[in-house]
Amino acid sequence: MDVSEDPNFKTSSDGLTHCRDLIKARDGLTKEEIAKTFDAWVVKGTYESDTSRLGYVGPQVTAETVSKLYDDVQRERIKILDVAAGTGLLSRELRKYGFKNIDGVDPSEKSKELAMKDGLYDRYVVDFVDEHDLDIQSEYYDCVTSSGGFSIGLMSCSSIKEFIRVAKIGGIICFSLTNYVVTAGEKYMDRFEPCLVQYEDSGVWQRLSKTHVKSYYDNAPGIIYVFTKIKSL
């Protein structure tokens, strides 16, 4: 299908593809179809400019949050995994703060090609992040991050297990998302926060902060969560 015929790329009267329209368009698609949609968006060449025009600040606020948890020496040393890495928007922001060792995982092959071409990741795994184990060693990363990966048609609550599995004990897990996801998405509504609390109650991780962002994406508010891993799953 040509990108112009893909319902995910339909624009509103102002010429923009708005966040909620994008999310609704993904609902009901298979994960393979969604990955191909992102591939097509990257090939079209407007993915980063489209999200920027809609005021997507997820990568910036997530990177800033992570930066406050490490000093300059630690930033050069620690290993970070960027989940739902896409074209590397979050990696680019993290590198501005001096983080150097960053790997990525995302199901979009075209996103990987662009991100690796730009030198944004040391290793990039092309895979869906869900309840299955990724081709990543357990308890390998000092910090596991994600910006915008939790969304309708993208990662579900079940993928949180992988965030925890690949993080070292004592490591940081930081992710951000738009509020719209947890208030309107069938797979998230009344499930996302209880899933996080479940791992807190079982002593797997400890919540360090939950920060609200007034305008996260397309004038919609967002949330940044930070946890530290206490014990193995």
Biotite code that builds the C-alpha atoms (Angstrom):
import biotite.structure as struc

atoms = struc.array([
    struc.Atom([0.000, 0.000, 0.000], chain_id="A", res_id=1, res_name="MET", atom_name="CA", element="C"),
    struc.Atom([1.234, 3.473, -0.818], chain_id="A", res_id=2, res_name="ASP", atom_name="CA", element="C"),
    struc.Atom([1.730, 5.635, 2.246], chain_id="A", res_id=3, res_name="VAL", atom_name="CA", element="C"),
    struc.Atom([-0.780, 8.187, 0.981], chain_id="A", res_id=4, res_name="SER", atom_name="CA", element="C"),
    struc.Atom([-3.462, 5.472, 0.990], chain_id="A", res_id=5, res_name="GLU", atom_name="CA", element="C"),
    struc.Atom([-2.669, 4.277, 4.522], chain_id="A", res_id=6, res_name="ASP", atom_name="CA", element="C"),
    struc.Atom([-5.359, 5.449, 6.997], chain_id="A", res_id=7, res_name="PRO", atom_name="CA", element="C"),
    struc.Atom([-2.619, 5.987, 9.589], chain_id="A", res_id=8, res_name="ASN", atom_name="CA", element="C"),
    struc.Atom([-1.308, 8.888, 7.504], chain_id="A", res_id=9, res_name="PHE", atom_name="CA", element="C"),
    struc.Atom([-4.573, 10.762, 7.003], chain_id="A", res_id=10, res_name="LYS", atom_name="CA", element="C"),
    struc.Atom([-4.232, 14.383, 8.030], chain_id="A", res_id=11, res_name="THR", atom_name="CA", element="C"),
    struc.Atom([-6.674, 16.770, 9.658], chain_id="A", res_id=12, res_name="SER", atom_name="CA", element="C"),
    struc.Atom([-7.775, 20.080, 8.153], chain_id="A", res_id=13, res_name="SER", atom_name="CA", element="C"),
    struc.Atom([-4.658, 21.736, 9.586], chain_id="A", res_id=14, res_name="ASP", atom_name="CA", element="C"),
    struc.Atom([-2.480, 19.346, 7.585], chain_id="A", res_id=15, res_name="GLY", atom_name="CA", element="C"),
    struc.Atom([-1.221, 17.415, 10.598], chain_id="A", res_id=16, res_name="LEU", atom_name="CA", element="C"),
    struc.Atom([-1.592, 13.761, 11.560], chain_id="A", res_id=17, res_name="THR", atom_name="CA", element="C"),
    struc.Atom([-2.733, 14.142, 15.144], chain_id="A", res_id=18, res_name="HIS", atom_name="CA", element="C"),
    struc.Atom([-1.776, 11.873, 18.020], chain_id="A", res_id=19, res_name="CYS", atom_name="CA", element="C"),
    struc.Atom([-5.259, 10.624, 18.831], chain_id="A", res_id=20, res_name="ARG", atom_name="CA", element="C"),
    struc.Atom([-6.053, 9.979, 15.178], chain_id="A", res_id=21, res_name="ASP", atom_name="CA", element="C"),
    struc.Atom([-2.853, 7.960, 14.884], chain_id="A", res_id=22, res_name="LEU", atom_name="CA", element="C"),
    struc.Atom([-3.602, 5.940, 18.001], chain_id="A", res_id=23, res_name="ILE", atom_name="CA", element="C"),
    struc.Atom([-7.178, 5.213, 16.957], chain_id="A", res_id=24, res_name="LYS", atom_name="CA", element="C"),
    struc.Atom([-6.058, 4.184, 13.478], chain_id="A", res_id=25, res_name="ALA", atom_name="CA", element="C"),
    struc.Atom([-3.685, 1.589, 14.964], chain_id="A", res_id=26, res_name="ARG", atom_name="CA", element="C"),
    struc.Atom([-6.360, 0.025, 17.140], chain_id="A", res_id=27, res_name="ASP", atom_name="CA", element="C"),
    struc.Atom([-7.338, -3.359, 15.718], chain_id="A", res_id=28, res_name="GLY", atom_name="CA", element="C"),
    struc.Atom([-4.258, -3.792, 13.522], chain_id="A", res_id=29, res_name="LEU", atom_name="CA", element="C"),
    struc.Atom([-1.947, -6.752, 14.068], chain_id="A", res_id=30, res_name="THR", atom_name="CA", element="C"),
    struc.Atom([1.478, -6.020, 15.504], chain_id="A", res_id=31, res_name="LYS", atom_name="CA", element="C"),
    struc.Atom([3.033, -6.938, 12.159], chain_id="A", res_id=32, res_name="GLU", atom_name="CA", element="C"),
    struc.Atom([0.791, -4.449, 10.345], chain_id="A", res_id=33, res_name="GLU", atom_name="CA", element="C"),
    struc.Atom([1.711, -1.750, 12.840], chain_id="A", res_id=34, res_name="ILE", atom_name="CA", element="C"),
    struc.Atom([5.433, -2.399, 12.381], chain_id="A", res_id=35, res_name="ALA", atom_name="CA", element="C"),
    struc.Atom([4.968, -2.048, 8.612], chain_id="A", res_id=36, res_name="LYS", atom_name="CA", element="C"),
    struc.Atom([3.116, 1.216, 9.200], chain_id="A", res_id=37, res_name="THR", atom_name="CA", element="C"),
    struc.Atom([6.123, 2.610, 11.048], chain_id="A", res_id=38, res_name="PHE", atom_name="CA", element="C"),
    struc.Atom([8.427, 1.286, 8.325], chain_id="A", res_id=39, res_name="ASP", atom_name="CA", element="C"),
    struc.Atom([6.362, 3.175, 5.743], chain_id="A", res_id=40, res_name="ALA", atom_name="CA", element="C"),
    struc.Atom([6.353, 6.327, 7.869], chain_id="A", res_id=41, res_name="TRP", atom_name="CA", element="C"),
    struc.Atom([10.147, 6.228, 8.132], chain_id="A", res_id=42, res_name="VAL", atom_name="CA", element="C"),
    struc.Atom([10.535, 5.584, 4.393], chain_id="A", res_id=43, res_name="VAL", atom_name="CA", element="C"),
    struc.Atom([8.205, 8.511, 3.730], chain_id="A", res_id=44, res_name="LYS", atom_name="CA", element="C"),
    struc.Atom([10.824, 10.613, 5.496], chain_id="A", res_id=45, res_name="GLY", atom_name="CA", element="C"),
    struc.Atom([8.505, 12.607, 7.742], chain_id="A", res_id=46, res_name="THR", atom_name="CA", element="C"),
    struc.Atom([8.352, 10.570, 10.962], chain_id="A", res_id=47, res_name="TYR", atom_name="CA", element="C"),
    struc.Atom([10.631, 12.816, 13.006], chain_id="A", res_id=48, res_name="GLU", atom_name="CA", element="C"),
    struc.Atom([9.332, 16.067, 11.520], chain_id="A", res_id=49, res_name="SER", atom_name="CA", element="C"),
    struc.Atom([5.699, 14.995, 12.005], chain_id="A", res_id=50, res_name="ASP", atom_name="CA", element="C"),
    struc.Atom([6.186, 14.183, 15.694], chain_id="A", res_id=51, res_name="THR", atom_name="CA", element="C"),
    struc.Atom([8.206, 17.353, 16.217], chain_id="A", res_id=52, res_name="SER", atom_name="CA", element="C"),
    struc.Atom([5.490, 19.550, 14.690], chain_id="A", res_id=53, res_name="ARG", atom_name="CA", element="C"),
    struc.Atom([3.023, 18.082, 17.173], chain_id="A", res_id=54, res_name="LEU", atom_name="CA", element="C"),
    struc.Atom([5.196, 19.038, 20.113], chain_id="A", res_id=55, res_name="GLY", atom_name="CA", element="C"),
    struc.Atom([6.321, 15.542, 21.074], chain_id="A", res_id=56, res_name="TYR", atom_name="CA", element="C"),
    struc.Atom([8.657, 16.098, 24.035], chain_id="A", res_id=57, res_name="VAL", atom_name="CA", element="C"),
    struc.Atom([8.790, 12.519, 25.328], chain_id="A", res_id=58, res_name="GLY", atom_name="CA", element="C"),
    struc.Atom([12.444, 11.968, 24.391], chain_id="A", res_id=59, res_name="PRO", atom_name="CA", element="C"),
    struc.Atom([13.508, 15.288, 25.909], chain_id="A", res_id=60, res_name="GLN", atom_name="CA", element="C"),
    struc.Atom([11.734, 14.909, 29.251], chain_id="A", res_id=61, res_name="VAL", atom_name="CA", element="C"),
    struc.Atom([12.698, 11.241, 29.579], chain_id="A", res_id=62, res_name="THR", atom_name="CA", element="C"),
    struc.Atom([16.366, 11.946, 28.887], chain_id="A", res_id=63, res_name="ALA", atom_name="CA", element="C"),
    struc.Atom([16.346, 14.877, 31.297], chain_id="A", res_id=64, res_name="GLU", atom_name="CA", element="C"),
    struc.Atom([14.829, 12.675, 34.003], chain_id="A", res_id=65, res_name="THR", atom_name="CA", element="C"),
    struc.Atom([17.450, 9.963, 33.491], chain_id="A", res_id=66, res_name="VAL", atom_name="CA", element="C"),
    struc.Atom([20.269, 12.515, 33.449], chain_id="A", res_id=67, res_name="SER", atom_name="CA", element="C"),
    struc.Atom([19.410, 13.647, 36.975], chain_id="A", res_id=68, res_name="LYS", atom_name="CA", element="C"),
    struc.Atom([20.067, 10.137, 38.295], chain_id="A", res_id=69, res_name="LEU", atom_name="CA", element="C"),
    struc.Atom([23.713, 9.866, 37.183], chain_id="A", res_id=70, res_name="TYR", atom_name="CA", element="C"),
    struc.Atom([26.836, 11.991, 37.463], chain_id="A", res_id=71, res_name="ASP", atom_name="CA", element="C"),
    struc.Atom([29.162, 12.727, 34.528], chain_id="A", res_id=72, res_name="ASP", atom_name="CA", element="C"),
    struc.Atom([31.415, 9.713, 35.158], chain_id="A", res_id=73, res_name="VAL", atom_name="CA", element="C"),
    struc.Atom([28.468, 7.322, 35.437], chain_id="A", res_id=74, res_name="GLN", atom_name="CA", element="C"),
    struc.Atom([26.920, 8.650, 32.226], chain_id="A", res_id=75, res_name="ARG", atom_name="CA", element="C"),
    struc.Atom([29.978, 7.585, 30.245], chain_id="A", res_id=76, res_name="GLU", atom_name="CA", element="C"),
    struc.Atom([30.067, 4.140, 31.829], chain_id="A", res_id=77, res_name="ARG", atom_name="CA", element="C"),
    struc.Atom([26.553, 2.792, 32.264], chain_id="A", res_id=78, res_name="ILE", atom_name="CA", element="C"),
    struc.Atom([24.744, 0.594, 29.723], chain_id="A", res_id=79, res_name="LYS", atom_name="CA", element="C"),
    struc.Atom([21.301, 1.768, 28.630], chain_id="A", res_id=80, res_name="ILE", atom_name="CA", element="C"),
    struc.Atom([18.561, -0.065, 26.722], chain_id="A", res_id=81, res_name="LEU", atom_name="CA", element="C"),
    struc.Atom([16.094, 2.107, 24.810], chain_id="A", res_id=82, res_name="ASP", atom_name="CA", element="C"),
    struc.Atom([12.855, 0.120, 24.401], chain_id="A", res_id=83, res_name="VAL", atom_name="CA", element="C"),
    struc.Atom([10.628, 1.004, 21.430], chain_id="A", res_id=84, res_name="ALA", atom_name="CA", element="C"),
    struc.Atom([13.665, 2.881, 20.176], chain_id="A", res_id=85, res_name="ALA", atom_name="CA", element="C"),
    struc.Atom([12.301, 3.849, 16.774], chain_id="A", res_id=86, res_name="GLY", atom_name="CA", element="C"),
    struc.Atom([14.615, 6.114, 14.819], chain_id="A", res_id=87, res_name="THR", atom_name="CA", element="C"),
    struc.Atom([16.603, 7.036, 17.917], chain_id="A", res_id=88, res_name="GLY", atom_name="CA", element="C"),
    struc.Atom([14.932, 10.192, 19.202], chain_id="A", res_id=89, res_name="LEU", atom_name="CA", element="C"),
    struc.Atom([15.548, 9.252, 22.839], chain_id="A", res_id=90, res_name="LEU", atom_name="CA", element="C"),
    struc.Atom([19.113, 8.083, 22.211], chain_id="A", res_id=91, res_name="SER", atom_name="CA", element="C"),
    struc.Atom([19.908, 11.408, 20.568], chain_id="A", res_id=92, res_name="ARG", atom_name="CA", element="C"),
    struc.Atom([18.672, 13.273, 23.646], chain_id="A", res_id=93, res_name="GLU", atom_name="CA", element="C"),
    struc.Atom([20.495, 10.963, 26.065], chain_id="A", res_id=94, res_name="LEU", atom_name="CA", element="C"),
    struc.Atom([23.762, 11.508, 24.215], chain_id="A", res_id=95, res_name="ARG", atom_name="CA", element="C"),
    struc.Atom([23.427, 15.260, 24.739], chain_id="A", res_id=96, res_name="LYS", atom_name="CA", element="C"),
    struc.Atom([23.837, 14.536, 28.456], chain_id="A", res_id=97, res_name="TYR", atom_name="CA", element="C"),
    struc.Atom([26.951, 12.435, 27.917], chain_id="A", res_id=98, res_name="GLY", atom_name="CA", element="C"),
    struc.Atom([25.472, 8.920, 27.876], chain_id="A", res_id=99, res_name="PHE", atom_name="CA", element="C"),
    struc.Atom([27.483, 6.797, 25.457], chain_id="A", res_id=100, res_name="LYS", atom_name="CA", element="C"),
    struc.Atom([26.588, 3.093, 25.699], chain_id="A", res_id=101, res_name="ASN", atom_name="CA", element="C"),
    struc.Atom([23.059, 2.773, 24.339], chain_id="A", res_id=102, res_name="ILE", atom_name="CA", element="C"),
    struc.Atom([21.345, -0.219, 22.721], chain_id="A", res_id=103, res_name="ASP", atom_name="CA", element="C"),
    struc.Atom([17.877, -0.261, 21.189], chain_id="A", res_id=104, res_name="GLY", atom_name="CA", element="C"),
    struc.Atom([14.998, -2.630, 20.531], chain_id="A", res_id=105, res_name="VAL", atom_name="CA", element="C"),
    struc.Atom([12.059, -1.997, 18.207], chain_id="A", res_id=106, res_name="ASP", atom_name="CA", element="C"),
    struc.Atom([10.063, -4.042, 15.641], chain_id="A", res_id=107, res_name="PRO", atom_name="CA", element="C"),
    struc.Atom([10.598, -1.545, 12.803], chain_id="A", res_id=108, res_name="SER", atom_name="CA", element="C"),
    struc.Atom([13.444, -2.619, 10.516], chain_id="A", res_id=109, res_name="GLU", atom_name="CA", element="C"),
    struc.Atom([13.466, 0.718, 8.690], chain_id="A", res_id=110, res_name="LYS", atom_name="CA", element="C"),
    struc.Atom([13.741, 2.576, 11.988], chain_id="A", res_id=111, res_name="SER", atom_name="CA", element="C"),
    struc.Atom([16.754, 0.453, 12.854], chain_id="A", res_id=112, res_name="LYS", atom_name="CA", element="C"),
    struc.Atom([18.403, 1.208, 9.514], chain_id="A", res_id=113, res_name="GLU", atom_name="CA", element="C"),
    struc.Atom([18.051, 4.957, 10.021], chain_id="A", res_id=114, res_name="LEU", atom_name="CA", element="C"),
    struc.Atom([19.112, 4.911, 13.676], chain_id="A", res_id=115, res_name="ALA", atom_name="CA", element="C"),
    struc.Atom([22.178, 2.768, 13.024], chain_id="A", res_id=116, res_name="MET", atom_name="CA", element="C"),
    struc.Atom([23.136, 4.928, 10.041], chain_id="A", res_id=117, res_name="LYS", atom_name="CA", element="C"),
    struc.Atom([23.118, 7.907, 12.401], chain_id="A", res_id=118, res_name="ASP", atom_name="CA", element="C"),
    struc.Atom([25.286, 6.022, 14.913], chain_id="A", res_id=119, res_name="GLY", atom_name="CA", element="C"),
    struc.Atom([22.717, 6.244, 17.694], chain_id="A", res_id=120, res_name="LEU", atom_name="CA", element="C"),
    struc.Atom([22.983, 2.665, 18.986], chain_id="A", res_id=121, res_name="TYR", atom_name="CA", element="C"),
    struc.Atom([25.712, 0.109, 19.568], chain_id="A", res_id=122, res_name="ASP", atom_name="CA", element="C"),
    struc.Atom([23.286, -2.797, 19.136], chain_id="A", res_id=123, res_name="ARG", atom_name="CA", element="C"),
    struc.Atom([19.727, -2.742, 17.852], chain_id="A", res_id=124, res_name="TYR", atom_name="CA", element="C"),
    struc.Atom([17.408, -5.752, 18.212], chain_id="A", res_id=125, res_name="VAL", atom_name="CA", element="C"),
    struc.Atom([14.469, -5.878, 15.799], chain_id="A", res_id=126, res_name="VAL", atom_name="CA", element="C"),
    struc.Atom([11.681, -7.527, 17.767], chain_id="A", res_id=127, res_name="ASP", atom_name="CA", element="C"),
    struc.Atom([8.321, -6.942, 19.387], chain_id="A", res_id=128, res_name="PHE", atom_name="CA", element="C"),
    struc.Atom([8.477, -6.212, 23.100], chain_id="A", res_id=129, res_name="VAL", atom_name="CA", element="C"),
    struc.Atom([5.815, -8.254, 24.855], chain_id="A", res_id=130, res_name="ASP", atom_name="CA", element="C"),
    struc.Atom([5.735, -11.170, 27.287], chain_id="A", res_id=131, res_name="GLU", atom_name="CA", element="C"),
    struc.Atom([8.356, -13.261, 25.448], chain_id="A", res_id=132, res_name="HIS", atom_name="CA", element="C"),
    struc.Atom([12.063, -13.036, 26.273], chain_id="A", res_id=133, res_name="ASP", atom_name="CA", element="C"),
    struc.Atom([14.041, -10.843, 23.900], chain_id="A", res_id=134, res_name="LEU", atom_name="CA", element="C"),
    struc.Atom([17.466, -11.842, 22.594], chain_id="A", res_id=135, res_name="ASP", atom_name="CA", element="C"),
    struc.Atom([18.966, -9.870, 25.456], chain_id="A", res_id=136, res_name="ILE", atom_name="CA", element="C"),
    struc.Atom([20.789, -11.167, 28.509], chain_id="A", res_id=137, res_name="GLN", atom_name="CA", element="C"),
    struc.Atom([18.949, -10.939, 31.820], chain_id="A", res_id=138, res_name="SER", atom_name="CA", element="C"),
    struc.Atom([20.080, -8.218, 34.244], chain_id="A", res_id=139, res_name="GLU", atom_name="CA", element="C"),
    struc.Atom([22.489, -6.712, 31.702], chain_id="A", res_id=140, res_name="TYR", atom_name="CA", element="C"),
    struc.Atom([21.534, -3.023, 31.675], chain_id="A", res_id=141, res_name="TYR", atom_name="CA", element="C"),
    struc.Atom([22.103, -0.345, 34.297], chain_id="A", res_id=142, res_name="ASP", atom_name="CA", element="C"),
    struc.Atom([19.169, 1.626, 32.942], chain_id="A", res_id=143, res_name="CYS", atom_name="CA", element="C"),
    struc.Atom([16.150, 0.677, 30.806], chain_id="A", res_id=144, res_name="VAL", atom_name="CA", element="C"),
    struc.Atom([14.269, 3.542, 29.182], chain_id="A", res_id=145, res_name="THR", atom_name="CA", element="C"),
    struc.Atom([11.357, 4.145, 26.842], chain_id="A", res_id=146, res_name="SER", atom_name="CA", element="C"),
    struc.Atom([9.569, 7.176, 25.436], chain_id="A", res_id=147, res_name="SER", atom_name="CA", element="C"),
    struc.Atom([6.104, 6.761, 23.944], chain_id="A", res_id=148, res_name="GLY", atom_name="CA", element="C"),
    struc.Atom([6.396, 2.989, 23.602], chain_id="A", res_id=149, res_name="GLY", atom_name="CA", element="C"),
    struc.Atom([3.377, 2.251, 25.750], chain_id="A", res_id=150, res_name="PHE", atom_name="CA", element="C"),
    struc.Atom([0.502, 3.058, 23.448], chain_id="A", res_id=151, res_name="SER", atom_name="CA", element="C"),
    struc.Atom([-2.517, 1.502, 21.802], chain_id="A", res_id=152, res_name="ILE", atom_name="CA", element="C"),
    struc.Atom([-1.298, -1.045, 19.283], chain_id="A", res_id=153, res_name="GLY", atom_name="CA", element="C"),
    struc.Atom([2.277, -0.825, 20.553], chain_id="A", res_id=154, res_name="LEU", atom_name="CA", element="C"),
    struc.Atom([3.569, -2.205, 23.865], chain_id="A", res_id=155, res_name="MET", atom_name="CA", element="C"),
    struc.Atom([1.020, -3.558, 26.325], chain_id="A", res_id=156, res_name="SER", atom_name="CA", element="C"),
    struc.Atom([1.244, -3.914, 30.091], chain_id="A", res_id=157, res_name="CYS", atom_name="CA", element="C"),
    struc.Atom([2.719, -7.405, 29.691], chain_id="A", res_id=158, res_name="SER", atom_name="CA", element="C"),
    struc.Atom([5.923, -5.953, 28.247], chain_id="A", res_id=159, res_name="SER", atom_name="CA", element="C"),
    struc.Atom([6.850, -4.430, 31.608], chain_id="A", res_id=160, res_name="ILE", atom_name="CA", element="C"),
    struc.Atom([8.200, -7.835, 32.587], chain_id="A", res_id=161, res_name="LYS", atom_name="CA", element="C"),
    struc.Atom([10.937, -7.494, 29.967], chain_id="A", res_id=162, res_name="GLU", atom_name="CA", element="C"),
    struc.Atom([11.928, -4.059, 31.260], chain_id="A", res_id=163, res_name="PHE", atom_name="CA", element="C"),
    struc.Atom([12.469, -5.632, 34.650], chain_id="A", res_id=164, res_name="ILE", atom_name="CA", element="C"),
    struc.Atom([14.164, -8.806, 33.401], chain_id="A", res_id=165, res_name="ARG", atom_name="CA", element="C"),
    struc.Atom([16.924, -7.048, 31.464], chain_id="A", res_id=166, res_name="VAL", atom_name="CA", element="C"),
    struc.Atom([17.640, -4.427, 34.151], chain_id="A", res_id=167, res_name="ALA", atom_name="CA", element="C"),
    struc.Atom([20.342, -5.066, 36.738], chain_id="A", res_id=168, res_name="LYS", atom_name="CA", element="C"),
    struc.Atom([19.374, -5.293, 40.389], chain_id="A", res_id=169, res_name="ILE", atom_name="CA", element="C"),
    struc.Atom([19.675, -1.715, 41.591], chain_id="A", res_id=170, res_name="GLY", atom_name="CA", element="C"),
    struc.Atom([19.225, -0.484, 38.026], chain_id="A", res_id=171, res_name="GLY", atom_name="CA", element="C"),
    struc.Atom([16.878, 2.270, 36.895], chain_id="A", res_id=172, res_name="ILE", atom_name="CA", element="C"),
    struc.Atom([13.741, 1.784, 34.788], chain_id="A", res_id=173, res_name="ILE", atom_name="CA", element="C"),
    struc.Atom([12.344, 5.025, 33.375], chain_id="A", res_id=174, res_name="CYS", atom_name="CA", element="C"),
    struc.Atom([9.536, 5.368, 30.842], chain_id="A", res_id=175, res_name="PHE", atom_name="CA", element="C"),
    struc.Atom([7.122, 8.036, 29.698], chain_id="A", res_id=176, res_name="SER", atom_name="CA", element="C"),
    struc.Atom([3.766, 7.966, 27.949], chain_id="A", res_id=177, res_name="LEU", atom_name="CA", element="C"),
    struc.Atom([0.765, 10.124, 27.159], chain_id="A", res_id=178, res_name="THR", atom_name="CA", element="C"),
    struc.Atom([-2.171, 10.095, 29.599], chain_id="A", res_id=179, res_name="ASN", atom_name="CA", element="C"),
    struc.Atom([-4.530, 9.403, 26.708], chain_id="A", res_id=180, res_name="TYR", atom_name="CA", element="C"),
    struc.Atom([-3.205, 5.854, 26.467], chain_id="A", res_id=181, res_name="VAL", atom_name="CA", element="C"),
    struc.Atom([-4.196, 4.822, 29.979], chain_id="A", res_id=182, res_name="VAL", atom_name="CA", element="C"),
    struc.Atom([-7.553, 6.614, 29.905], chain_id="A", res_id=183, res_name="THR", atom_name="CA", element="C"),
    struc.Atom([-8.828, 5.483, 26.488], chain_id="A", res_id=184, res_name="ALA", atom_name="CA", element="C"),
    struc.Atom([-6.992, 2.309, 25.525], chain_id="A", res_id=185, res_name="GLY", atom_name="CA", element="C"),
    struc.Atom([-8.821, -0.951, 26.192], chain_id="A", res_id=186, res_name="GLU", atom_name="CA", element="C"),
    struc.Atom([-5.553, -2.802, 26.906], chain_id="A", res_id=187, res_name="LYS", atom_name="CA", element="C"),
    struc.Atom([-4.452, -0.132, 29.393], chain_id="A", res_id=188, res_name="TYR", atom_name="CA", element="C"),
    struc.Atom([-7.542, 1.373, 30.990], chain_id="A", res_id=189, res_name="MET", atom_name="CA", element="C"),
    struc.Atom([-7.675, 0.390, 34.678], chain_id="A", res_id=190, res_name="ASP", atom_name="CA", element="C"),
    struc.Atom([-4.802, -2.040, 34.052], chain_id="A", res_id=191, res_name="ARG", atom_name="CA", element="C"),
    struc.Atom([-1.601, -0.076, 33.644], chain_id="A", res_id=192, res_name="PHE", atom_name="CA", element="C"),
    struc.Atom([-1.206, 1.382, 37.125], chain_id="A", res_id=193, res_name="GLU", atom_name="CA", element="C"),
    struc.Atom([-2.311, -1.878, 38.845], chain_id="A", res_id=194, res_name="PRO", atom_name="CA", element="C"),
    struc.Atom([0.338, -3.720, 36.819], chain_id="A", res_id=195, res_name="CYS", atom_name="CA", element="C"),
    struc.Atom([3.006, -1.339, 38.099], chain_id="A", res_id=196, res_name="LEU", atom_name="CA", element="C"),
    struc.Atom([1.740, -1.659, 41.667], chain_id="A", res_id=197, res_name="VAL", atom_name="CA", element="C"),
    struc.Atom([1.771, -5.445, 41.391], chain_id="A", res_id=198, res_name="GLN", atom_name="CA", element="C"),
    struc.Atom([5.551, -5.433, 40.979], chain_id="A", res_id=199, res_name="TYR", atom_name="CA", element="C"),
    struc.Atom([5.873, -2.937, 43.826], chain_id="A", res_id=200, res_name="GLU", atom_name="CA", element="C"),
    struc.Atom([3.788, -5.084, 46.166], chain_id="A", res_id=201, res_name="ASP", atom_name="CA", element="C"),
    struc.Atom([5.847, -8.170, 45.306], chain_id="A", res_id=202, res_name="SER", atom_name="CA", element="C"),
    struc.Atom([9.070, -6.303, 46.064], chain_id="A", res_id=203, res_name="GLY", atom_name="CA", element="C"),
    struc.Atom([10.458, -6.567, 42.528], chain_id="A", res_id=204, res_name="VAL", atom_name="CA", element="C"),
    struc.Atom([10.914, -2.826, 42.104], chain_id="A", res_id=205, res_name="TRP", atom_name="CA", element="C"),
    struc.Atom([10.478, 0.403, 44.020], chain_id="A", res_id=206, res_name="GLN", atom_name="CA", element="C"),
    struc.Atom([8.849, 3.509, 42.628], chain_id="A", res_id=207, res_name="ARG", atom_name="CA", element="C"),
    struc.Atom([11.110, 6.543, 42.832], chain_id="A", res_id=208, res_name="LEU", atom_name="CA", element="C"),
    struc.Atom([8.872, 9.077, 41.133], chain_id="A", res_id=209, res_name="SER", atom_name="CA", element="C"),
    struc.Atom([5.804, 9.720, 38.999], chain_id="A", res_id=210, res_name="LYS", atom_name="CA", element="C"),
    struc.Atom([5.978, 13.075, 37.256], chain_id="A", res_id=211, res_name="THR", atom_name="CA", element="C"),
    struc.Atom([3.175, 14.703, 35.269], chain_id="A", res_id=212, res_name="HIS", atom_name="CA", element="C"),
    struc.Atom([4.000, 16.575, 32.069], chain_id="A", res_id=213, res_name="VAL", atom_name="CA", element="C"),
    struc.Atom([1.522, 19.293, 31.084], chain_id="A", res_id=214, res_name="LYS", atom_name="CA", element="C"),
    struc.Atom([2.018, 18.956, 27.318], chain_id="A", res_id=215, res_name="SER", atom_name="CA", element="C"),
    struc.Atom([3.681, 15.696, 26.304], chain_id="A", res_id=216, res_name="TYR", atom_name="CA", element="C"),
    struc.Atom([2.455, 15.126, 22.747], chain_id="A", res_id=217, res_name="TYR", atom_name="CA", element="C"),
    struc.Atom([-0.064, 17.008, 20.630], chain_id="A", res_id=218, res_name="ASP", atom_name="CA", element="C"),
    struc.Atom([-1.125, 19.167, 23.618], chain_id="A", res_id=219, res_name="ASN", atom_name="CA", element="C"),
    struc.Atom([-1.986, 16.034, 25.612], chain_id="A", res_id=220, res_name="ALA", atom_name="CA", element="C"),
    struc.Atom([-0.527, 15.577, 29.115], chain_id="A", res_id=221, res_name="PRO", atom_name="CA", element="C"),
    struc.Atom([1.902, 12.787, 29.899], chain_id="A", res_id=222, res_name="GLY", atom_name="CA", element="C"),
    struc.Atom([3.535, 10.873, 32.740], chain_id="A", res_id=223, res_name="ILE", atom_name="CA", element="C"),
    struc.Atom([7.143, 9.933, 33.494], chain_id="A", res_id=224, res_name="ILE", atom_name="CA", element="C"),
    struc.Atom([7.693, 6.925, 35.778], chain_id="A", res_id=225, res_name="TYR", atom_name="CA", element="C"),
    struc.Atom([10.971, 6.031, 37.476], chain_id="A", res_id=226, res_name="VAL", atom_name="CA", element="C"),
    struc.Atom([11.598, 2.744, 39.295], chain_id="A", res_id=227, res_name="PHE", atom_name="CA", element="C"),
    struc.Atom([14.618, 0.945, 40.679], chain_id="A", res_id=228, res_name="THR", atom_name="CA", element="C"),
    struc.Atom([14.844, -2.841, 40.479], chain_id="A", res_id=229, res_name="LYS", atom_name="CA", element="C"),
    struc.Atom([15.062, -4.525, 43.878], chain_id="A", res_id=230, res_name="ILE", atom_name="CA", element="C"),
    struc.Atom([15.151, -8.217, 43.008], chain_id="A", res_id=231, res_name="LYS", atom_name="CA", element="C"),
    struc.Atom([14.944, -10.654, 40.103], chain_id="A", res_id=232, res_name="SER", atom_name="CA", element="C"),
    struc.Atom([11.622, -11.862, 38.752], chain_id="A", res_id=233, res_name="LEU", atom_name="CA", element="C"),
])
